[in-house]
Amino acid sequence: MMKKYRCKICGYIYDDAKEKVKFEDLPENWKCPWCGAPKSMFEEIKETENVVITDEIEEENKLEFDDDSLREINQEEMAYICSNLAKSCEKQYLDEEKELFQELANYYEKQISNKTGNLQDITLSLEKDLQNLDEAMKIANKYNDSGSKRVITWATKTTNILNVILNNYQNKGIEYVKNTKIWVCEICGFIYIGDEPPKVCPVCKVPNIKILEVK
């Protein structure tokens, strides 16, 4: 029986029916061709039943905010937010709005002081991001916010991919990125290391015209 397996990091699908070797027969050191994740990070795709989601009681759907948890958004976060809004406008062909949000993003980027960190600092930061994304997904699921769930899923996948890339870099050093190219999807942030990018972004599904080489 032919089976399909999905990479839990980037979403790449290995289809036994299309490949020359069944997934279970692949060597243990085989890695995902997109993100480099090990074979152990793949899960079998199984058919699932459709789940009917019922409306929750209106009182339960009310958002509650704790004033003590609110804080002012810093300039770096504002730069990210405006940049993402610009990309969203581009996808909707809102050229004027895109330019305005990009102008704001550029302004806030100039206000950010240059910061550098070692690999350990970056890894800890990514782990914190994943924890925050997990909490965000719980809230999005509670209110059945499909838009938020999609964005959080993208962010989780790209963050996991960054973790894999950092681990590979720590193990292989500069040779990992030497004599090859680095590509970044300008829509979702997917990163790919190789001579040519995939035809379609495995995270947000845009064509590779949006996956740009990092110079």
C-alpha positions in Angstrom: 0.0 0.0 0.0 1.4 3.4 -1.0 1.6 6.0 1.7 2.4 9.7 2.1 4.5 11.3 4.7 4.7 15.0 5.7 7.7 16.8 7.1 6.6 18.3 10.4 9.1 21.2 9.9 8.4 22.6 6.5 5.5 20.5 5.2 7.3 18.7 2.3 5.4 15.6 1.3 7.1 12.3 0.4 4.8 10.2 -1.7 5.6 6.5 -2.1 3.7 6.4 -5.3 5.9 9.0 -6.9 9.3 8.1 -5.5 11.5 5.3 -6.5 12.1 4.2 -2.9 9.4 3.7 -0.3 9.8 6.1 2.7 10.2 3.2 5.2 13.1 1.9 3.1 15.0 5.2 3.1 18.2 5.1 5.1 18.0 6.6 8.6 20.4 9.4 7.7 18.1 10.6 4.9 17.0 14.2 5.2 14.2 16.4 3.9 15.2 17.8 0.5 13.6 21.2 1.4 14.7 22.0 5.0 17.2 19.3 5.9 15.1 17.8 8.7 15.9 14.2 9.6 13.7 11.3 8.6 12.4 11.1 12.2 10.6 14.4 11.7 8.2 13.0 9.1 4.7 11.8 10.0 2.4 9.6 8.0 -0.5 11.4 6.4 -3.8 9.7 7.4 -7.3 10.5 6.3 -9.2 12.5 8.9 -12.9 13.0 9.4 -14.4 16.4 8.8 -15.0 18.2 12.1 -18.1 20.4 12.5 -17.2 23.5 14.5 -20.2 24.9 16.4 -20.5 28.5 17.5 -19.5 29.1 21.1 -21.6 31.0 23.5 -21.3 34.7 22.9 -20.1 35.4 26.4 -17.3 32.9 26.0 -16.2 34.6 22.8 -15.5 38.0 24.4 -11.9 38.9 24.6 -10.6 39.9 28.0 -7.5 41.9 28.4 -5.4 42.3 31.5 -4.1 45.9 31.7 -1.0 44.7 33.4 0.0 42.5 30.4 -0.3 45.3 27.9 2.9 47.0 26.7 4.0 49.4 24.1 5.2 47.9 20.8 8.9 48.6 20.2 10.3 49.9 17.0 11.6 46.6 15.8 8.2 45.0 16.2 6.6 48.0 14.4 9.0 47.4 11.5 8.0 43.8 11.2 4.3 44.5 11.4 4.4 47.2 8.7 6.6 45.1 6.5 4.1 42.2 6.8 1.2 44.5 6.1 3.0 45.7 3.0 3.4 42.1 1.8 -0.2 41.4 2.5 -1.3 44.5 0.4 1.0 43.3 -2.4 -0.8 40.0 -2.6 -4.1 41.8 -2.8 -2.7 44.2 -5.6 -3.2 47.2 -3.3 -0.1 49.0 -4.7 -0.6 52.4 -3.0 -1.3 50.9 0.4 1.7 48.6 0.0 4.0 51.6 -0.7 2.7 53.4 2.4 3.2 50.4 4.7 6.7 49.8 3.2 7.6 53.4 3.8 6.6 53.0 7.5 8.6 49.8 7.8 11.7 51.5 6.4 11.3 54.3 8.8 11.1 52.0 11.9 14.0 49.9 10.6 16.2 53.0 10.6 15.3 53.6 14.2 16.5 50.2 15.3 20.0 50.2 16.8 22.4 47.6 15.2 22.4 44.5 17.4 24.4 41.3 17.0 24.1 38.0 18.8 25.8 34.7 18.9 24.2 31.4 17.8 23.2 30.5 21.4 21.4 33.9 21.8 19.6 33.3 18.5 18.6 29.8 19.4 17.2 30.9 22.7 15.2 33.6 20.9 13.8 31.1 18.4 12.7 28.8 21.3 10.9 31.7 22.9 9.3 32.6 19.6 8.0 29.0 19.3 6.5 29.1 22.8 4.7 32.4 22.0 3.5 30.9 18.8 2.1 27.9 20.6 0.2 30.2 23.0 -1.0 32.3 20.0 -2.4 29.2 18.2 -4.3 28.1 21.3 -6.1 31.5 21.3 -6.7 31.4 17.5 -8.2 27.9 17.9 -10.4 29.0 20.7 -11.9 31.7 18.6 -11.7 29.7 15.3 -9.8 32.6 13.6 -8.7 31.0 10.4 -6.6 34.0 9.3 -4.6 34.0 12.5 -4.2 30.2 12.4 -2.8 30.4 8.9 -0.2 33.1 9.8 0.8 31.4 13.0 1.3 28.1 11.1 3.5 29.9 8.6 5.5 31.5 11.4 5.9 28.2 13.2 7.1 26.4 10.1 9.7 29.1 9.2 10.9 29.3 12.8 11.4 25.5 12.9 13.3 25.7 9.6 15.6 28.3 11.1 16.3 26.0 14.0 17.3 23.2 11.6 19.5 25.6 9.6 21.2 26.8 12.8 21.8 23.2 13.9 23.3 22.3 10.6 25.5 25.4 10.7 26.7 24.5 14.2 27.6 21.0 13.1 29.1 21.8 9.7 30.4 25.3 10.1 30.9 27.7 7.2 31.1 24.7 4.8 27.3 24.4 5.2 26.7 27.6 3.2 29.9 27.8 1.3 29.7 27.5 -2.5 25.9 27.5 -2.5 23.1 30.1 -2.4 20.6 31.2 0.3 17.0 32.0 -0.7 14.3 33.7 1.3 10.6 33.8 0.5 9.6 37.5 0.8 6.0 36.5 1.7 6.4 34.2 4.7 10.2 34.1 5.4 10.9 30.5 4.3 14.6 30.0 4.0 16.2 27.5 1.6 19.9 26.7 1.1 20.8 25.3 -2.3 21.6 26.2 -5.9 18.0 26.6 -7.0 14.9 27.3 -4.9 11.8 25.0 -4.9 9.3 25.8 -7.6 6.7 26.7 -5.0 7.3 27.9 -1.4 6.4 24.9 0.8 5.1 27.2 3.5 2.9 29.8 1.9 2.6 28.2 -1.6 3.6 31.3 -3.6 5.6 30.6 -6.9 9.4 30.9 -6.6 9.4 34.3 -8.2 8.8 35.4 -4.7 11.7 33.4 -3.3 14.7 35.8 -3.6 18.4 35.1 -3.4 20.2 36.7 -0.4 23.1 38.7 -1.8 
